[in-house]
Amino acid sequence: MKRILFALPVLLAACGDQVTYPAGIERDVQAVERASETPVEQIPVLVSNTINDGKFEVLAELSTTVAKATAFHPNPTAAQARRKLQVEAAELGADAIINARIGNSKVCALSWACRVSTGTAVKLVN
């Protein structure tokens, strides 16, 4: 039994990025917009792998997870996953997100359902 209790935190820590619940996204938006140059809503989320004729600097690869808090809450939407990507990009000072992918809702380690989104945060250069 002691081995199982010891292994549980290790397994949970290995699950990857931090999980965000939909109620926390707007709180994150407000916090980021106080310090960000670009408003969260103005950061484009693009499926393509380029923007600005290729004149950009890669800031970071993003990976976010939006989850539902209980079995009774609705599944996270693609719009919520997209908004979380925008928040993460704004924290880095990004102008856009390229290579964006928003997954389907699925059962995950710490939630009844979650939606993972990925992309590349970029800063446009002139």
N, C-alpha and C positions, 0 to 999 in steps of 0.2 A: 504494500500500500504506500509506503514511504517513497518508493521509487516512482510510482505514478504521480504523486503529488509534486515531486521534484521535477519530473519531466514536463508536466503541464505548462509551467511558465516558459520553459525553453521552447516548447512547440508553439505557444501563442506568440512569442517574440519573433519567431521565424516566419510568421505569416505575412510579413511585408509591411506595406505602408499603413499609416494610421487610418482608422475607419472614422468617417464623418456621418452624422445623422442629419437628415434634411432640416431639422429645426436649427441646427448649428451653422448651416451654410450662410444664412442672412446675417447672423452675428459676425461670421468671418468676413463677409463682404464689407460691413460697416467698419470693422477694424482695419482692414487693408486699405480701404479708400481714403482713410485719414492720412496715410503715408505714401500712397501710390501716385505717380504722375498721371497714369492712364486709368480712367474709371474702368472698373471690372467689366461692365456691360459693353464697353467699346473695344475690348480685346477680341479680335476675330478668332474663331476656332475653325481651322481649315483641314480638310481631309488630304489635300494635296501636299506634296513634299517641298514646295517652294512658295515664295512670296517676294514681292518687290524685285522681280527679275533676278532673284538669287542673291540680292544684296542684303544679307542679314548675318548676325552673329548668334550662334547657338548658345543659349544660357544654361539650359538643363533639360534632361529627359524627365517628364512628369508621369506620375502614376498615382491615381486617386481612387478611393473606394467610398461610395456612399451606400449606407446600409439602413435597413429599417430597424427600429428599436425593439419592437415586439412582433409576435405573429399577427397581431390585430391591426398593425399599421399597414398602409399601402406600400407596395413595392416602390423602390426609388425609380424615378423617371429619368429618361435620357436628358431632359432639360436640367435636372438637378446635378447630374454627373457633369454635364457641360459647364454649368455655373461653377462647380468646384474646381474644374480645370482652370477656368478663368481666374478664380481667386488665387490659386497656386502660382499662376503666371504673373499676376499683378504683384504678389509678394516679392518676386524676383526682379521686377521692373521690366517685364517683357512687353513688347508691342503686339505680339501675335502668338498663336499656337498653330504649328503645322503638324502633319502626320497624325491628326487626331483620330482616335478610335474609341468608341463608346460601346461597351459590351452589353449583353442582355442580362437581365436579373437572374441571379442564381443563388443557391444556398451557399453560404460561406462560413468560415470558422467561428466568427463571433456574432452572427446575425442569422435571422430567418431568411433573409434575402439581401443581396448586395449587387451593386453595379460598379464594375471597374472601368475606368477610363484612362487612356494614355495619350501622350502627345509630346511635342518638342517645343519648349518655350524659346522664342527668338526675339532679338532686338534688331530692329531695322536700321540699316546704315545707308547713308546717302552717297 
